Amino acid sequence: MPRGVPAKLFPPHLPGLRQEQGPLHRQLYERLRQAILTGVIPPRSRLPSTRTLAANLGVSRNTVEQAFAQLDAEGLLERRVGSGSVVALPEHVRPPDGPVRAPTGRAELAPPLRARGRRVAELPLSAAPSGLLPLTPCMPALDAFPLSLWRRSLQRQSRQTGTQLLSYGETAGWRPLREAVAAHVGTSRGVRCDWRQVLIVTSTQQALDLVARLLLEEGDAVWMEEPGYLGARTAFSATGARLIPVPVDEEGLRVDEGLSRAPKARLAYVTPSYQYPLGLTMSLARRLALLEWARASGAWVVEDDYDSEFRYTSRPIAALQGLGDTGRVLYVGTFNKVMFPSLRLAYLVVPEPLVEPFLRAKSLADGHTALLSQAAMADFMERGHFTAHLRQMRLLYAERRQALLDALRREAGNSLQPVGSVEAGMHVTVKLAGRADDVALVQRAASRGLDTRPLSAHYLGTKRSSGLVLGFSGVDPAALRSAAASLASLL
Ligand SMILES: Cc1ncc(COP(=O)(O)O)c(C=O)c1O
């Protein structure tokens, strides 16, 4: 073994070189490369000959030869006929003094971030719901998704547009989809806009992030529904905005409270159709009061209309955006709930003067949203599949909602009281009696395979109600009944 090369690097059978982990020469190359770049094998060390190393490792000489050739091509080895291979680290790469140690203390772990970076790094990371667990809030019925129709839309678009979909697309989105969205939100949600005001984004989350980047700066006050949606909270707090909790009651956001807590706020975030998480609908009087405040003070209103399509007894309530003067409202809708979460398609309708700045912000963020899925979505809408799917999901979710409520009543009696009476949405929120610890209950429920959220986590202030946010849309009535029984047994 040559001087400077730790013996453990070249045991007779290099641990980790395993057939099932891909080509052996690639594994050997990666291991050597890592060792060279981190200084484990110091510069100018001489490596064993390919024959010796192959014999030591129990691999063919050709395997070692290929690994060395790749390192040579990258400038990490100097190979001289007759005198072997020497580690030649390029000038600009300086290995650390001695081998890299695993970080031990907190100081070593803390990355050197700037103020905005630190705010982002401190945000809670929401765990991706693992698909079809019972009670996941806002999880669509993937078991009832018309997959073959969707597949056909994808195939048709891919065939018809040829290479057009393989190139770069417009930042604002695929035009037929923007037009289809403008028509859809106009007729079904009463949103007043031209298709040019529609910007296709990947998610509500991206829309909120763009809003925060353009319309907020550090210290700006933002009215947040209390309790409210965590995704909005994280997007706005990343900019350093001051989040002002504004309580909601059975009529929605208490505009009078907002006015007394922060009259000069820059922005208000609301879910007027089906408040998240309490499931209330904002009254007309409150909507008008909110718009009047925005108009008079020059503030923005962000309307998150995430699951307004689902109302089971009455017609959907028209969007706030279409009421009166629309110049202060940014309207956000998503396909990720109505279709399926991994679709990553949503839309933002902005007042005319904001179109250009939002295009720049979207371009800066990621250029544009993936084209094939946009084209397939437009096709799916133009052929009427989207409206039909919505209609079917309304029936299905109404049935699932009822199944969950019946099961909760039967299994838990009054211990889990649903909040609000609006028959809508993809979740119900239930309150727990007294000061029960909803976080602990959610953890115990998780150990039984149930995916719920604690109501208390949705509050910014210290005055919190204890409860559970329960999704009913993702699984069938039988699964909901057994979930309710399991939950009741934990109370
Ligand atoms: C209020 C609200 N808005 C938006 C979303 C998510 O939308 P997206 O997946 O498009 O970010 C959710 C998800 O639960 C939600 O509760």
The ligand as a Gaussian input file, in Angstrom:
#p B3LYP/6-31G(d) Opt

LIG

0 1
 C      -56.110000      27.031000       2.433000
 C      -55.292000      26.201000       1.492000
 N      -54.806000      26.762000       0.382000
 C      -54.043000      26.050000      -0.478000
 C      -53.723000      24.727000      -0.233000
 C      -52.767000      23.938000      -1.103000
 O      -52.697000      24.223000      -2.403000
 P      -51.399000      23.872000      -3.263000
 O      -51.143000      22.388000      -3.170000
 O      -51.798000      24.298000      -4.633000
 O      -50.240000      24.674000      -2.726000
 C      -54.221000      24.112000       0.903000
 C      -53.866000      22.713000       1.197000
 O      -54.247000      22.085000       2.101000
 C      -55.028000      24.860000       1.772000
 O      -55.497000      24.287000       2.883000

